Structures are given as C-alpha cells and as structure tokens.
C-alpha cells in the first residue's frame, strides 16, 4: 500500500530534550516536506527536500533540522525543543515539485513540549 | 509576497444543500496547480481536487468543483448535495512563486447540519 508513515504519533517531552520524528514513504517520491499545524494558522512549511542530500528552508525553519540521506526517509530533528514547538506535525511527499503534483500526507505527530 | 487567503474561518450548510468555500491566491507564476485538501476529525489530510492554472475548464470531481478565476486570483470550492461526511477543515494550497515551497491557507471549518 502506497503510504507515508510517521513515528511516533504522539509525543510528550520536556524542554531541551532532543527528539527525532521519523518519516518514510514507499512511493519513490522525489519531494518530501515537513509542516506544522497550529490553530488559526493553517499548515506552515518547516523544511522541504527536492531529492537526496538536497534540502531547503520553508517558512518556519527555526529550531528544526532535517536530513535526507535516503530517498524514502526524511526525519525531523528538534535539537532543543521549546514549548512554542508544541504542535501537530505532518510529513508529506510528492512525485513532482509542489507546483505540479499533489502531496501525500502522513497521519500526523502530536508533539507536546512541557 | 506569495499569499493564499481563506477569509471564512467557519461555514455551515444544511445537508443536501450547496456551499462555496472561498480562496484567493496571489502568484507571479503563469503555469501551476492549485489544490483543495480536506482534513476530517481524524486529522488525515486528503486531496479533494486540483486545478491546472492554464486550463480554461474548471475542475470537477463528483460533487466537488472549483471556480477558478485567474485574473481575479480566486479559487473557490463548491460542494453540491452536502453530506454529513463533508464536515471537516478545508485548506486551499499552492506553490510559492520562484521556489519549491508550498503554501496553505488558514483553513475553513465546514459544519454540515442534519
């Protein structure tokens, strides 16, 4: 089954404790992306990747890191989480760049930073 | 600046009636796709419909159709014969000019009244 998976689905952590949210897709998509969703703000793009070893900042990259060492995986790293990073996070992938193709989304990760 | 604007935070529609959700999209691109996504209470992001900007004909998918007015930068979603399962958050989205970023509107919450 074609899908985007994220883990964990729920995470409660404390300020400053490094964490990684994994994302994997099995559709051989070139483009992958991370978003955060906050009430009243919609989805905002954190980072995206056009291909292996090619990543770039979205609109809200501060406090996050990403890597794309394999085509299928695109982990999101919070080196020192803070309460303002409490949010719902989505990973997504698409075959083509965002101007041409739809994105397929993972199920979301609910992160709470205390 | 690249913008996607949804000016209706919430709307209601009676079951079996028709409702139109508004979106305006400002871009300097000439060829691109625009998208509507649905987010039900499960939080999963689901593609509803896409519109290719250079096509004259408005896209239709069963009960969902768009009214794309390129000059007016308007990209509205019409839902006909509304069903209880249509209750969700709806986001319009598209690419950011000259980049590989992806931009979402702030969303419209649709309530369907029985």
Interface residues (C-beta under 8 A of the other chain):
Chain A: X31 X33 X35 X40 X41 X42 X43 X44 X45 X48 X50 X56 X58 X59 X88 X90 X92 X97 X98 X99 X100 X101 X102 X103 X105 X107 X108
Chain B: X6 X9 X29 X31 X32 X33 X35 X43 X44 X45 X47 X50 X91 X93 X94 X95 X96 X99 X100 X101 X102 X103 X104 X105 X106 X107
